[in-house]
Amino acid sequence: MTEHFSRWDTAEGLKTEEDIGHYLQACMEEAGDDPAFIAKALGTIARARGMSQVARDTGLSREILYRALSGEGNPEFGTLLKVAKALGLKLHLSL
């Protein structure tokens, strides 16, 4: 018998707002001072919500978003803010 494996896609598991909230919180805790980790987490959430819709809401192309949110890109802070807003997320800083 041959076993078949498929690659796990975290975006497929983000079905509800609660799922997304838990995922984002875990990523924030895990990321430390790695901005690429956060960018990739936002990219995963964007894929879960639909990258085409996020592209329309931000005014950026899907290609730019995929590159910026891949974890390999170096997105500008403004891009991350646009994506967060399009996803309905709010940036909260505290002491």
CYANA upper distance limits for C-alpha pairs under 8 A (distance plus 0.5 A):
  9 ASP  CA     13 GLY  CA      8.00
 10 THR  CA     14 LEU  CA      7.42
 10 THR  CA     44 THR  CA      7.42
 11 ALA  CA     44 THR  CA      5.84
 11 ALA  CA     45 ILE  CA      6.76
 11 ALA  CA     47 ARG  CA      6.59
 11 ALA  CA     48 ALA  CA      5.08
 12 GLU  CA     48 ALA  CA      6.80
 13 GLY  CA     19 ASP  CA      8.21
 14 LEU  CA     19 ASP  CA      5.80
 14 LEU  CA     20 ILE  CA      6.14
 14 LEU  CA     23 TYR  CA      8.46
 14 LEU  CA     45 ILE  CA      7.85
 14 LEU  CA     48 ALA  CA      6.65
 15 LYS  CA     19 ASP  CA      6.85
 15 LYS  CA     20 ILE  CA      8.05
 15 LYS  CA     48 ALA  CA      8.01
 16 THR  CA     20 ILE  CA      6.87
 17 GLU  CA     21 GLY  CA      6.58
 18 GLU  CA     22 HIS  CA      6.68
 19 ASP  CA     23 TYR  CA      6.59
 20 ILE  CA     24 LEU  CA      6.51
 20 ILE  CA     45 ILE  CA      7.41
 21 GLY  CA     25 GLN  CA      6.60
 22 HIS  CA     26 ALA  CA      6.63
 23 TYR  CA     27 CYS  CA      6.67
 24 LEU  CA     28 MET  CA      6.60
 24 LEU  CA     41 ALA  CA      7.34
 24 LEU  CA     42 LEU  CA      8.46
 25 GLN  CA     29 GLU  CA      6.79
 26 ALA  CA     30 GLU  CA      6.61
 27 CYS  CA     31 ALA  CA      6.26
 27 CYS  CA     37 PHE  CA      7.91
 27 CYS  CA     38 ILE  CA      7.24
 27 CYS  CA     41 ALA  CA      7.19
 28 MET  CA     32 GLY  CA      7.65
 28 MET  CA     38 ILE  CA      7.26
 31 ALA  CA     35 PRO  CA      7.82
 31 ALA  CA     37 PHE  CA      6.13
 31 ALA  CA     38 ILE  CA      7.08
 34 ASP  CA     38 ILE  CA      7.60
 35 PRO  CA     39 ALA  CA      6.72
 36 ALA  CA     40 LYS  CA      6.56
 36 ALA  CA     69 LEU  CA      8.31
 36 ALA  CA     70 SER  CA      8.44
 36 ALA  CA     71 GLY  CA      5.15
 36 ALA  CA     72 GLU  CA      7.30
 36 ALA  CA     73 GLY  CA      7.85
 36 ALA  CA     74 ASN  CA      7.66
 37 PHE  CA     41 ALA  CA      6.75
 37 PHE  CA     71 GLY  CA      6.47
 38 ILE  CA     42 LEU  CA      6.73
 38 ILE  CA     71 GLY  CA      8.42
 39 ALA  CA     43 GLY  CA      6.69
 39 ALA  CA     68 ALA  CA      7.83
 39 ALA  CA     69 LEU  CA      5.38
 39 ALA  CA     70 SER  CA      7.51
 39 ALA  CA     71 GLY  CA      6.43
 39 ALA  CA     75 PRO  CA      8.14
 39 ALA  CA     80 LEU  CA      7.66
 40 LYS  CA     44 THR  CA      6.71
 40 LYS  CA     69 LEU  CA      5.41
 40 LYS  CA     70 SER  CA      5.65
 40 LYS  CA     71 GLY  CA      5.05
 41 ALA  CA     45 ILE  CA      6.83
 41 ALA  CA     69 LEU  CA      8.26
 42 LEU  CA     46 ALA  CA      6.52
 42 LEU  CA     69 LEU  CA      7.15
 42 LEU  CA     83 VAL  CA      8.00
 42 LEU  CA     84 ALA  CA      7.89
 43 GLY  CA     47 ARG  CA      6.65
 43 GLY  CA     65 LEU  CA      8.14
 43 GLY  CA     66 TYR  CA      7.54
 43 GLY  CA     69 LEU  CA      5.17
 43 GLY  CA     70 SER  CA      6.98
 44 THR  CA     48 ALA  CA      6.74
 45 ILE  CA     49 ARG  CA      6.73
 45 ILE  CA     87 LEU  CA      8.38
 46 ALA  CA     50 GLY  CA      6.36
 46 ALA  CA     51 MET  CA      5.89
 46 ALA  CA     54 VAL  CA      6.96
 46 ALA  CA     83 VAL  CA      8.36
 46 ALA  CA     87 LEU  CA      7.48
 47 ARG  CA     51 MET  CA      5.51
 49 ARG  CA     53 GLN  CA      8.16
 49 ARG  CA     54 VAL  CA      8.16
 49 ARG  CA     87 LEU  CA      8.26
 50 GLY  CA     54 VAL  CA      6.98
 51 MET  CA     55 ALA  CA      6.51
 51 MET  CA     62 ARG  CA      6.96
 51 MET  CA     65 LEU  CA      8.44
 52 SER  CA     56 ARG  CA      6.83
 52 SER  CA     62 ARG  CA      6.79
 53 GLN  CA     57 ASP  CA      6.64
 54 VAL  CA     58 THR  CA      6.54
 54 VAL  CA     83 VAL  CA      7.43
 54 VAL  CA     86 ALA  CA      6.42
 54 VAL  CA     87 LEU  CA      7.61
 55 ALA  CA     59 GLY  CA      6.26
 55 ALA  CA     60 LEU  CA      5.61
 55 ALA  CA     61 SER  CA      5.98
 55 ALA  CA     62 ARG  CA      5.95
 55 ALA  CA     65 LEU  CA      7.64
 56 ARG  CA     60 LEU  CA      7.36
 56 ARG  CA     61 SER  CA      8.25
 57 ASP  CA     86 ALA  CA      6.09
 58 THR  CA     82 LYS  CA      6.12
 58 THR  CA     83 VAL  CA      6.84
 58 THR  CA     86 ALA  CA      6.73
 60 LEU  CA     64 ILE  CA      7.07
 60 LEU  CA     65 LEU  CA      7.35
 61 SER  CA     65 LEU  CA      6.85
 62 ARG  CA     66 TYR  CA      6.52
 63 GLU  CA     67 ARG  CA      6.65
 64 ILE  CA     68 ALA  CA      6.46
 65 LEU  CA     69 LEU  CA      6.29
 66 TYR  CA     70 SER  CA      6.27
 67 ARG  CA     72 GLU  CA      7.89
 67 ARG  CA     73 GLY  CA      6.16
 68 ALA  CA     72 GLU  CA      7.96
 68 ALA  CA     73 GLY  CA      5.16
 68 ALA  CA     74 ASN  CA      6.53
 68 ALA  CA     75 PRO  CA      5.38
 69 LEU  CA     73 GLY  CA      6.99
 69 LEU  CA     75 PRO  CA      7.69
 75 PRO  CA     79 THR  CA      6.72
 75 PRO  CA     80 LEU  CA      7.38
 76 GLU  CA     80 LEU  CA      7.18
 77 PHE  CA     81 LEU  CA      6.75
 78 GLY  CA     82 LYS  CA      6.68
 79 THR  CA     83 VAL  CA      6.71
 80 LEU  CA     84 ALA  CA      6.54
 81 LEU  CA     85 LYS  CA      6.60
 81 LEU  CA     91 LEU  CA      8.47
 82 LYS  CA     86 ALA  CA      6.62
 83 VAL  CA     87 LEU  CA      6.64
 84 ALA  CA     88 GLY  CA      6.76
 84 ALA  CA     89 LEU  CA      5.42
 84 ALA  CA     90 LYS  CA      7.11
 84 ALA  CA     91 LEU  CA      8.18
 85 LYS  CA     89 LEU  CA      6.01
 85 LYS  CA     90 LYS  CA      7.17
